[in-house]
Amino acid sequence: MNQSNLNFLNLLKIISACIIAFFLHWNYHFIQFLGINIKSSILSSRIFLFLLRGPIGYMSVELFFIISGFLFAYVYIPRIIKKEYTFDDFIFKKFIRIMPLVVLTSFICYILAFITRINDIKCWSTFCGNNINIISLVYDFLFSGSHVINNNLSLNGPIWYINVLLVCYVLAYGISYIYIHFSNKIIFIFPIVLGIIIFETGWQFPFLTLSTARGYIAFFEGIILYFLINKMDELKKQVKIFLICISLVIIIISFGYIFFHFENYSNFISNTNVFVSNLYIFFDFIIYPPLLYILYNFEWVNNFCNTRFIKYLGKISYGIYLWNFPILGGTYLLIRFLKLEDEYTVKYWFLIWIIMAVLHFILSVLSYNFLEKRFYYRKKSTRK
């Protein structure tokens, strides 16, 4: 596989993080939670309605899982096969990369929730109904929450994704180890089948919840996509062009329908095909595979994404995702603490949105340079 053809992943990561933070969560966890009604021609446009209320926000998390699985297959499976990574080394590497920012942002959420309660301010979003206790704090700080066990969201809501991702990493390592002795890629399909079964049955058991099903399907689909795209690299140029054209048609038709009919998509599909009535399944199997294949083969896209700027945005996308709830919760607390009237929030909504977006980038840059990068590489060097 040509590594230079993977630069587009940086662009997908930053776009997905921004859609989740600046549109999905901003609408559901800020505007709607405040109970204000913003009348704006901009927000009423089709594209903004799709970003704010459409499925693309939730589906961006699926794309995170797919990218993580794809990169796991590209980076780690060959090394696991060569026995360059023990399980301890692999998990240590992932924890050091992932957990420092989880701990920092979660700690801030605990502080914000504490300030909210001692000042008798109405709780915000996931701060409501969550007990601030040692057990939940330990789970958040050590394992990024307990969502895979009891399906409860932590104070820092977005870390549920990290909680599921860690389980996927453990499972993927185990299957990769089996793959050494049973060299058949079909074993990586089993978690996908398990995830579909969970969706169809509605199971709610530890490690068998709807959230873990999302992770199992998307993460291991990412692994399968790596195998497929890597194999398709061997095809003749004419065949590749044909497959790109087919993928483009699929993207235009499927994504186009979602864009123009996302309000009644479930009602329409559920009467025809139960399997694809689940939007997670629809995006995972119909939209994202052709999208990744198209971008992988578009040289000009990867050349653009090979710039230092896009690469850096890809690196701080993790921070934008995790700083989201501390910023949203902190802004809500400030508005309530200052007892600002809703009319001010409505009047200056765009300014507030811009300030919050800029704050995401500032904190993400700072945390990447002074926490993530330094802590990760320092621990990496001591581990050798």
N, C-alpha and C positions, 0 to 999 in steps of 0.2 A: 504493500500500500504506500502511495506517495504521501509523505508527511505534509508537503506543501499544500496538498489538496484538502487538508483538515483545518486550515485557517478560518474557514467560515464558522466553525464552532464558537469562536470568540464572539462573533457578531450575534449569533443566536442566543448566547448566554446573556449578553448585556441587554438585548431587546426583550427577552423573556423576563429578566429581573425588573426592568423598567415598567413593563406592562402590569406585572403583579403589584409593584409598589406604588406606582403613580396613577394607576387607573382602578384596578380591581379593589385593592385594599383601601385606597383613598375614598372610593365611593361607598363601599359596604361598611368599613370600620371608622369612617370619619364623617362624611356628609350625611349618610343615612342614620348613623348613630346620634349625631347632633340633632337630627330631626328637622333639618332645614331644607328648603326647596329653592334651588338655584335655577332661575330662569335665564337661560342663555342660548342664543342661536348656535353657538359653538358646541355646547354640550348636547344640544338637540340634534346635531348632525348625525348621519348614519354611522360614520366612522367612530365618533366618540361614544355613541350608544353601544356600539359593538365592543369597544375597548373597556367601557365602564361596566356594562351589564351582560355582555355576551359571554360565551364559553371560553373565549381565547385566554382570559385571565387564569382560570382554573387549569386549562390545558397547557399553559406555560410551565406549570410544575411538572406535567408529564414529559415535556421536552427536556427539562432538567434531568429527570430520571434516565431518559433515553441517551442523552449526551454522556452521563456518568457511566452507563453500561457500555456504551461504545468505546469510551476511553479506557475503561477497565479491560476490555478485550484487546485493545490495541497496545496498551502499556504493560499490563500485569500478567495476562494469561501466558504469553511466551516466557516470561521470567519465572512464573510459577512452575511451568512445565520443565524449565531448566533447573528448577530448585534453587533459584537465586533469592527467593523470598520465603522465609518461614512464615507461619501464620502470625506469630508474635511480631515479627518485623513489619508485616503488612498492616496489621491492626494498629500498631504503634504509629506508623507513618500516617495513617488516615486520621487517627485521633489527634495527633499533633497538628495536622493541617486544618482539621475541622473545628475542634472543640474550643480553642482559645476565644474566638469571636462569639461562639455560642454562650460561653460563660459570661463574657463581658456584657453582651446585649441582654441576656436574661437577668443578670444582676441589676442592670438599670431598670428593667421592667419591674422587678421586685421593689426597688426603691420608689418608683413612681406609684405603684399600687399602695405601698405603705403611706406615702404622702397623701394620696387621695383619701385614704380611709381615716387618717388622723385629723384631716381637715373637713371631714364629713361631706366630701364631694361625691356626687353620683359616679359610680364606678364606670370604667370604660371598657367596652368590648370584652376580650378574654380576661380582663382583670375582674370581671363579675363572676361570681360563683366559683372562683378558684381560691382555695385556702392557702394562705401563706404559712407554710410549715416546713420543718426540717426535711421531711421525707420527700416532698415535691421538689424542694431546692436541690437535694442530693441527686434525684433523678435527672433534673434539668442540667445540673453541672457536670454529671458524669456520663449520662447516656442521652442527652438532648431530649429529656422528657420520658414519659411512660406511655406515649400514644399507641405504640404497637401492642401494649398489654391490655389497657383498659379503655382505649379510644378517647381519653380525655386530652383536651388541649392545654398546654402550659400557658403561663402568663405571657410568655413570648411565643405567641401562636405559630409563627412560621417555622419554628424549630421542629415541628412534627415531621417535616420533610427530611430533616437530618436524622431523626430517630428511625424513620423507615429506611433511609439510605444506608445507615450503618448495618441494619439487618440484612439488606440486600448485598452489601459487601461481604459480610460473613458467609452468607449462603453461596455467593458467587465464588468465593475462595474454596469452599468445600467442594463445590461441583467441579471447579477447575482441577482440584487435586484428584478427584475421581477420573477426570478426563485424561489424566496421565496414564492411568491403567486401563481405561475404557475409552479408546480414542474414537468417539462418535459424538459429533456436535449436537445430536438430537437431545442429549441429556440437558442442554441449556434451555430446551423448550418446556421442560416439566414445570418450572415455576410460572411460566406464562399460562399453562393449562390450569394450574392451581389458582392463579389469580382470576381467571375467567369463571372457574367453579365458584369461587367466593362471591363474585358479582352476581351469579345466577341464583345462588342459594341464600345470599344475605347473611352468611356466617358472621358472628361477632365473638370470636374466641381469641385468646392471646396469640399474637403473630398471624392470626387468620381473620383480619378485619378488612373492611372496605378500603381503608387507607393503605394497608400493607398490600392489598390486591393491586392497587394502583402502582405501587412500587415494583412488585413482582413482574407485572405485565410489561411496564415501560422499561425498566432497567434491563431485564433479560431480552427484551426486544432489541434494545440497543446493542447487546452482545451479538445477537443473531444478525442484525443489520451490518455489523462490522464484518462478520464472516461472509455475508452475501456480497457486499460492496467490494470486499477484497478479492473475492472470486470473480466478480464481474469485471474487474480490472484486466483480466486475461482475455476478455472478448475482443473481437475485431471492432475497429472504429465504426463501421457502418451499423453494427448491432448496438453499440453504445448510443449512437445518435438516435436510433429507433426507440430504444428504451427511455432515453431522455424525453423524447417527444410524447411517448405514452404517459410518462410520469407527469409531464406538464399538463396534459389533457385531464388527468385524474385530479391534479391540484386545482385547476381552474374550475372544474365542474363541482367537486366536493366542497372546496373552501368557498366557492362562489355561492353555493346553495346555503351553507351555514351563515354566511355574511348577510344574505338578504332575507333569511327565514329563521334566524336563531331564536326568535320569540316563540315560535310554534313548532320547532324542529322535533321535539320529543313526541308531541301529540301526533304529528304526521307519520313519523317513522314507526312508532309503536304499533300502528295498525297494519304494518306491512312486514316488519322484520324485528323480532324481539332482540336479536343479537346486537344489531347496530343501533338500537334505541339508546344504548349507553354511550354518551358522548365521549367518555374516556376510551372506549373501544374504538369508536369511530375515528378519533384523532390518532390513536396509537397505530392502527392498522391501515387506515385509508389515506390520511393526510400526511403524517410525518415521514413515513418511509420514502415516498416519492420526493418529498421536499429535500430530505438529506441527500438522496441520490443526485438530484438536480444540482444542488449547491456544491456537492463534492466534485462534479464534473465541469463546473463553470470556472474556467481559469481566471477570468477577469475579476470575479467575486473574491476568489482566494488571494489574488494579488492585492486587491484593495484591503482585505482583512489581514494581510501580512504586514501592514504598517504598525509601527510601535504604538500608535494611538489606539487602534482597535484591539491590539493584543493586551494593552494595559486595561482597557475597558472590560475585556473579558476576565481579567484577573480580579477587578474590584466588583464584579457583578455579584459575587457571593456576599460582599459587604452590603451592597445596596439591598439585597434580599433580607439580610438579618438586622440591619439598622432600621427597617421599616416600622416595626411596632414600637420601639423606643421613641422614634420621632413622632409617629402618629399619636401615641399615648401621651407623650410630653406636650405636644401642641394642644391636645384636648385638655390636659390638666391646666395649662397656662390660660386657656380661654375661660375655663370655669373658675380658676383661682382669681383672675382679674374681673370676673363677672361681666364679661363682654356680652352685649346683646346679640341675638342672632342676626339682626339686621346688619351689623358690622361685618360678620362673617360672610353673609350673603353678598354684601357690597364689595368686599375686598377678597373674594374667594380666589381669584386668579393670582393675586399677589401672594396670598398664603400658600397656594399650590406651588408657585415658583420658588418661594423661600424654602419650602419643605423639600422640593426636588434638589435644589442646590445643596441643602444641608446633607442630603443622602450622599451626594458625591464627595463632599468635603470629608465627612466622617468615614466614608469607605476608603478614600485615599489615605487618610491618617491611620486608620486601623490596619490597612494592608501593609503600609511601610513600617509602622512602629510596633505592630503586634503580630500579625500573621506571618509576614516575610521573615522578620528577625527571629521570632520564636521558632518557626518551622526550620529554618536553615541552621540555627544554633543547635537545636536538638538533633537535627540530621547529622551534623558534624560530630557530635558527641556519641552518636549511636554507632558510628563506623568503627 
